[in-house]
Amino acid sequence: MNAYEHLQREQDRIDNEFARSLEQSTYEPTEITNLKKTVVRYKAALMLISTSEDICEAAEIATGALE
């Protein structure tokens, strides 16, 4: 699995978790905000990988999403 596929899979997982959390209302507003930020970081990393050869920059963004 390449970096793009890995990030796409993680983005899908987070999107699904986010959708479930809204349905179940199990997260506090701050947790929902953090999930949204994580999704944005993954999407930014995916865009960099798909449009650029700078995998290191994309990896740094993705790593920030995991912190």
N, CA, C and O atoms as CSV, one atom per row, in Angstrom:
chain,resi,resn,atom,element,x,y,z
A,1,MET,N,N,0.852,-1.175,0.000
A,1,MET,CA,C,0.000,0.000,0.000
A,1,MET,C,C,0.899,1.239,0.000
A,1,MET,O,O,1.788,1.376,0.840
A,2,ASN,N,N,0.653,2.133,-0.953
A,2,ASN,CA,C,1.464,3.345,-1.001
A,2,ASN,C,C,0.910,4.401,-0.043
A,2,ASN,O,O,-0.138,4.210,0.575
A,3,ALA,N,N,1.626,5.502,0.066
A,3,ALA,CA,C,1.243,6.544,1.030
A,3,ALA,C,C,-0.133,7.119,0.724
A,3,ALA,O,O,-0.917,7.381,1.636
A,4,TYR,N,N,-0.425,7.316,-0.554
A,4,TYR,CA,C,-1.725,7.874,-0.932
A,4,TYR,C,C,-2.858,6.941,-0.504
A,4,TYR,O,O,-3.851,7.388,0.070
A,5,GLU,N,N,-2.706,5.648,-0.784
A,5,GLU,CA,C,-3.748,4.684,-0.406
A,5,GLU,C,C,-3.925,4.632,1.105
A,5,GLU,O,O,-5.047,4.540,1.603
A,6,HIS,N,N,-2.808,4.691,1.833
A,6,HIS,CA,C,-2.875,4.655,3.294
A,6,HIS,C,C,-3.633,5.873,3.824
A,6,HIS,O,O,-4.514,5.734,4.674
A,7,LEU,N,N,-3.298,7.051,3.332
A,7,LEU,CA,C,-3.977,8.256,3.797
A,7,LEU,C,C,-5.447,8.256,3.397
A,7,LEU,O,O,-6.300,8.714,4.158
A,8,GLN,N,N,-5.745,7.743,2.203
A,8,GLN,CA,C,-7.139,7.676,1.765
A,8,GLN,C,C,-7.932,6.753,2.687
A,8,GLN,O,O,-9.066,7.061,3.055
A,9,ARG,N,N,-7.335,5.626,3.055
A,9,ARG,CA,C,-8.001,4.679,3.957
A,9,ARG,C,C,-8.231,5.302,5.329
A,9,ARG,O,O,-9.297,5.135,5.922
A,10,GLU,N,N,-7.232,6.018,5.828
A,10,GLU,CA,C,-7.374,6.681,7.121
A,10,GLU,C,C,-8.435,7.778,7.058
A,10,GLU,O,O,-9.212,7.953,7.996
A,11,GLN,N,N,-8.461,8.507,5.957
A,11,GLN,CA,C,-9.473,9.551,5.803
A,11,GLN,C,C,-10.866,8.936,5.808
A,11,GLN,O,O,-11.772,9.462,6.454
A,12,ASP,N,N,-11.043,7.847,5.105
A,12,ASP,CA,C,-12.344,7.169,5.075
A,12,ASP,C,C,-12.745,6.706,6.471
A,12,ASP,O,O,-13.904,6.836,6.866
A,13,ARG,N,N,-11.780,6.164,7.215
A,13,ARG,CA,C,-12.058,5.690,8.573
A,13,ARG,C,C,-12.498,6.855,9.465
A,13,ARG,O,O,-13.460,6.736,10.224
A,14,ILE,N,N,-11.794,7.963,9.366
A,14,ILE,CA,C,-12.123,9.125,10.190
A,14,ILE,C,C,-13.473,9.708,9.784
A,14,ILE,O,O,-14.278,10.076,10.639
A,15,ASP,N,N,-13.719,9.792,8.472
A,15,ASP,CA,C,-15.019,10.293,8.005
A,15,ASP,C,C,-16.156,9.425,8.539
A,15,ASP,O,O,-17.183,9.942,8.977
A,16,ASN,N,N,-15.969,8.110,8.502
A,16,ASN,CA,C,-16.999,7.194,9.008
A,16,ASN,C,C,-17.192,7.345,10.510
A,16,ASN,O,O,-18.321,7.363,10.999
A,17,GLU,N,N,-16.086,7.453,11.239
A,17,GLU,CA,C,-16.169,7.631,12.692
A,17,GLU,C,C,-16.867,8.947,13.032
A,17,GLU,O,O,-17.675,9.017,13.958
A,18,PHE,N,N,-16.543,9.973,12.277
A,18,PHE,CA,C,-17.158,11.278,12.496
A,18,PHE,C,C,-18.665,11.215,12.255
A,18,PHE,O,O,-19.445,11.738,13.051
A,19,ALA,N,N,-19.069,10.582,11.172
A,19,ALA,CA,C,-20.499,10.460,10.860
A,19,ALA,C,C,-21.226,9.670,11.950
A,19,ALA,O,O,-22.321,10.046,12.368
A,20,ARG,N,N,-20.612,8.573,12.407
A,20,ARG,CA,C,-21.230,7.773,13.478
A,20,ARG,C,C,-21.330,8.571,14.769
A,20,ARG,O,O,-22.331,8.485,15.481
A,21,SER,N,N,-20.299,9.342,15.071
A,21,SER,CA,C,-20.308,10.105,16.321
A,21,SER,C,C,-21.415,11.143,16.328
A,21,SER,O,O,-22.044,11.385,17.358
A,22,LEU,N,N,-21.651,11.756,15.175
A,22,LEU,CA,C,-22.730,12.735,15.113
A,22,LEU,C,C,-24.089,12.065,15.296
A,22,LEU,O,O,-24.976,12.613,15.951
A,23,GLU,N,N,-24.247,10.881,14.714
A,23,GLU,CA,C,-25.510,10.150,14.855
A,23,GLU,C,C,-25.737,9.721,16.301
A,23,GLU,O,O,-26.858,9.787,16.804
A,24,GLN,N,N,-24.685,9.288,16.956
A,24,GLN,CA,C,-24.803,8.753,18.313
A,24,GLN,C,C,-24.614,9.828,19.378
A,24,GLN,O,O,-24.907,9.596,20.551
A,25,SER,N,N,-24.133,10.988,18.982
A,25,SER,CA,C,-23.861,12.088,19.917
A,25,SER,C,C,-23.003,11.632,21.092
A,25,SER,O,O,-23.287,11.963,22.243
A,26,THR,N,N,-21.952,10.871,20.794
A,26,THR,CA,C,-21.077,10.367,21.853
A,26,THR,C,C,-19.879,11.275,22.109
A,26,THR,O,O,-19.143,11.067,23.073
A,27,TYR,N,N,-19.678,12.263,21.271
A,27,TYR,CA,C,-18.525,13.135,21.422
A,27,TYR,C,C,-18.946,14.513,21.920
A,27,TYR,O,O,-20.026,15.012,21.604
A,28,GLU,N,N,-18.072,15.099,22.693
A,28,GLU,CA,C,-18.251,16.480,23.128
A,28,GLU,C,C,-17.927,17.404,21.949
A,28,GLU,O,O,-17.238,16.986,21.018
A,29,PRO,N,N,-18.405,18.637,21.971
A,29,PRO,CA,C,-18.113,19.570,20.872
A,29,PRO,C,C,-16.621,19.728,20.572
A,29,PRO,O,O,-16.236,19.850,19.409
A,30,THR,N,N,-15.779,19.727,21.609
A,30,THR,CA,C,-14.340,19.872,21.355
A,30,THR,C,C,-13.787,18.647,20.640
A,30,THR,O,O,-12.891,18.772,19.806
A,31,GLU,N,N,-14.309,17.465,20.953
A,31,GLU,CA,C,-13.856,16.256,20.273
A,31,GLU,C,C,-14.275,16.270,18.805
A,31,GLU,O,O,-13.519,15.827,17.940
A,32,ILE,N,N,-15.465,16.771,18.522
A,32,ILE,CA,C,-15.926,16.875,17.139
A,32,ILE,C,C,-15.037,17.852,16.375
A,32,ILE,O,O,-14.670,17.595,15.228
A,33,THR,N,N,-14.695,18.958,17.004
A,33,THR,CA,C,-13.802,19.934,16.370
A,33,THR,C,C,-12.454,19.300,16.067
A,33,THR,O,O,-11.901,19.517,14.989
A,34,ASN,N,N,-11.917,18.520,16.999
A,34,ASN,CA,C,-10.632,17.851,16.778
A,34,ASN,C,C,-10.719,16.861,15.626
A,34,ASN,O,O,-9.789,16.765,14.826
A,35,LEU,N,N,-11.819,16.125,15.531
A,35,LEU,CA,C,-11.998,15.200,14.412
A,35,LEU,C,C,-12.049,15.955,13.087
A,35,LEU,O,O,-11.461,15.519,12.097
A,36,LYS,N,N,-12.742,17.074,13.069
A,36,LYS,CA,C,-12.815,17.877,11.844
A,36,LYS,C,C,-11.420,18.340,11.430
A,36,LYS,O,O,-11.078,18.298,10.248
A,37,LYS,N,N,-10.615,18.780,12.396
A,37,LYS,CA,C,-9.256,19.228,12.096
A,37,LYS,C,C,-8.424,18.079,11.533
A,37,LYS,O,O,-7.638,18.270,10.605
A,38,THR,N,N,-8.600,16.892,12.094
A,38,THR,CA,C,-7.870,15.724,11.610
A,38,THR,C,C,-8.247,15.416,10.170
A,38,THR,O,O,-7.377,15.129,9.348
A,39,VAL,N,N,-9.522,15.471,9.862
A,39,VAL,CA,C,-9.980,15.216,8.492
A,39,VAL,C,C,-9.365,16.236,7.540
A,39,VAL,O,O,-8.920,15.876,6.450
A,40,VAL,N,N,-9.339,17.491,7.937
A,40,VAL,CA,C,-8.763,18.533,7.084
A,40,VAL,C,C,-7.282,18.264,6.841
A,40,VAL,O,O,-6.801,18.439,5.722
A,41,ARG,N,N,-6.558,17.845,7.865
A,41,ARG,CA,C,-5.123,17.557,7.697
A,41,ARG,C,C,-4.905,16.391,6.742
A,41,ARG,O,O,-4.020,16.442,5.888
A,42,TYR,N,N,-5.713,15.336,6.885
A,42,TYR,CA,C,-5.580,14.200,5.972
A,42,TYR,C,C,-5.889,14.612,4.540
A,42,TYR,O,O,-5.194,14.200,3.612
A,43,LYS,N,N,-6.914,15.413,4.356
A,43,LYS,CA,C,-7.256,15.851,3.002
A,43,LYS,C,C,-6.138,16.703,2.411
A,43,LYS,O,O,-5.840,16.594,1.222
A,44,ALA,N,N,-5.521,17.543,3.225
A,44,ALA,CA,C,-4.398,18.356,2.749
A,44,ALA,C,C,-3.230,17.462,2.344
A,44,ALA,O,O,-2.590,17.695,1.319
A,45,ALA,N,N,-2.957,16.448,3.142
A,45,ALA,CA,C,-1.875,15.522,2.815
A,45,ALA,C,C,-2.182,14.766,1.528
A,45,ALA,O,O,-1.292,14.573,0.699
A,46,LEU,N,N,-3.423,14.337,1.352
A,46,LEU,CA,C,-3.809,13.642,0.122
A,46,LEU,C,C,-3.626,14.539,-1.097
A,46,LEU,O,O,-3.162,14.085,-2.143
A,47,MET,N,N,-3.986,15.796,-0.964
A,47,MET,CA,C,-3.821,16.730,-2.083
A,47,MET,C,C,-2.348,16.899,-2.430
A,47,MET,O,O,-1.988,16.935,-3.607
A,48,LEU,N,N,-1.500,17.003,-1.419
A,48,LEU,CA,C,-0.067,17.159,-1.678
A,48,LEU,C,C,0.502,15.936,-2.374
A,48,LEU,O,O,1.299,16.060,-3.304
A,49,ILE,N,N,0.098,14.760,-1.928
A,49,ILE,CA,C,0.611,13.539,-2.541
A,49,ILE,C,C,0.141,13.434,-3.986
A,49,ILE,O,O,0.912,13.042,-4.862
A,50,SER,N,N,-1.104,13.778,-4.241
A,50,SER,CA,C,-1.631,13.611,-5.587
A,50,SER,C,C,-1.157,14.700,-6.548
A,50,SER,O,O,-1.219,14.510,-7.762
A,51,THR,N,N,-0.689,15.827,-6.036
A,51,THR,CA,C,-0.286,16.922,-6.922
A,51,THR,C,C,1.198,17.243,-6.840
A,51,THR,O,O,1.675,18.112,-7.569
A,52,SER,N,N,1.924,16.578,-5.990
A,52,SER,CA,C,3.318,16.951,-5.765
A,52,SER,C,C,4.165,15.718,-5.499
A,52,SER,O,O,3.657,14.666,-5.111
A,53,GLU,N,N,5.435,15.865,-5.710
A,53,GLU,CA,C,6.378,14.800,-5.399
A,53,GLU,C,C,6.913,14.928,-3.972
A,53,GLU,O,O,7.718,14.106,-3.533
A,54,ASP,N,N,6.472,15.946,-3.258
A,54,ASP,CA,C,7.010,16.204,-1.925
A,54,ASP,C,C,6.299,15.355,-0.879
A,54,ASP,O,O,5.458,15.849,-0.129
A,55,ILE,N,N,6.643,14.088,-0.837
A,55,ILE,CA,C,6.036,13.146,0.099
A,55,ILE,C,C,6.386,13.513,1.543
A,55,ILE,O,O,5.582,13.296,2.450
A,56,CYS,N,N,7.573,14.063,1.758
A,56,CYS,CA,C,7.983,14.424,3.121
A,56,CYS,C,C,7.040,15.464,3.717
A,56,CYS,O,O,6.646,15.352,4.878
A,57,GLU,N,N,6.678,16.467,2.936
A,57,GLU,CA,C,5.772,17.502,3.427
A,57,GLU,C,C,4.403,16.906,3.743
A,57,GLU,O,O,3.792,17.243,4.757
A,58,ALA,N,N,3.930,16.028,2.880
A,58,ALA,CA,C,2.643,15.376,3.115
A,58,ALA,C,C,2.700,14.511,4.368
A,58,ALA,O,O,1.745,14.471,5.143
A,59,ALA,N,N,3.810,13.826,4.564
A,59,ALA,CA,C,3.956,12.978,5.747
A,59,ALA,C,C,3.957,13.813,7.020
A,59,ALA,O,O,3.396,13.397,8.034
A,60,GLU,N,N,4.579,14.983,6.978
A,60,GLU,CA,C,4.583,15.863,8.146
A,60,GLU,C,C,3.171,16.317,8.491
A,60,GLU,O,O,2.807,16.373,9.666
A,61,ILE,N,N,2.382,16.638,7.488
A,61,ILE,CA,C,1.000,17.049,7.738
A,61,ILE,C,C,0.207,15.885,8.316
A,61,ILE,O,O,-0.544,16.055,9.277
A,62,ALA,N,N,0.374,14.708,7.734
A,62,ALA,CA,C,-0.346,13.535,8.229
A,62,ALA,C,C,0.078,13.201,9.648
A,62,ALA,O,O,-0.757,12.832,10.473
A,63,THR,N,N,1.368,13.327,9.942
A,63,THR,CA,C,1.851,13.062,11.293
A,63,THR,C,C,1.226,14.037,12.274
A,63,THR,O,O,0.858,13.651,13.384
A,64,GLY,N,N,1.103,15.291,11.880
A,64,GLY,CA,C,0.457,16.285,12.729
A,64,GLY,C,C,-0.982,15.920,13.007
A,64,GLY,O,O,-1.507,16.229,14.077
A,65,ALA,N,N,-1.627,15.267,12.057
A,65,ALA,CA,C,-3.019,14.853,12.242
A,65,ALA,C,C,-3.131,13.752,13.282
A,65,ALA,O,O,-4.172,13.599,13.921
A,66,LEU,N,N,-2.066,12.990,13.453
A,66,LEU,CA,C,-2.106,11.879,14.402
A,66,LEU,C,C,-1.749,12.304,15.815
A,66,LEU,O,O,-1.972,11.552,16.763
A,67,GLU,N,N,-1.198,13.499,15.966
A,67,GLU,CA,C,-0.774,13.957,17.295
A,67,GLU,C,C,-1.928,14.473,18.110
A,67,GLU,O,O,-1.739,14.895,19.250
